[in-house]
């Protein structure tokens, strides 16, 4: 699913300032979406086994990374880079979940 978060297509930009403005719009949306994702991460703690292994959910982590790699490939992005980004993101969220359960 494509989301429109810019005011113009890349080919409609006429100068570097417009291109950078559209990139900033995209980045703001990415940060907003990560914040929304974090709200769900905090909510999922209610349903997990409140142990370190339950919070880490390694099987789920591996499945998410594999799926994001596939999504990256479908969009012509580097699966390795996208996996790296998500791996760091998931690790950060796991650390935050651990704080929520006081581990």
Buried (B, 14 or more C-beta within 10 A) or exposed (E): EEEEBBEEEEEEBEEEEBEEBBEEBEEEBEEEEEEEEBEEBEEBBEEBEBEEEBBBBEEEBEEBBEEBBEEBEEEEBEBEEBBEBBBEBBEEBBEBBBEEBEE
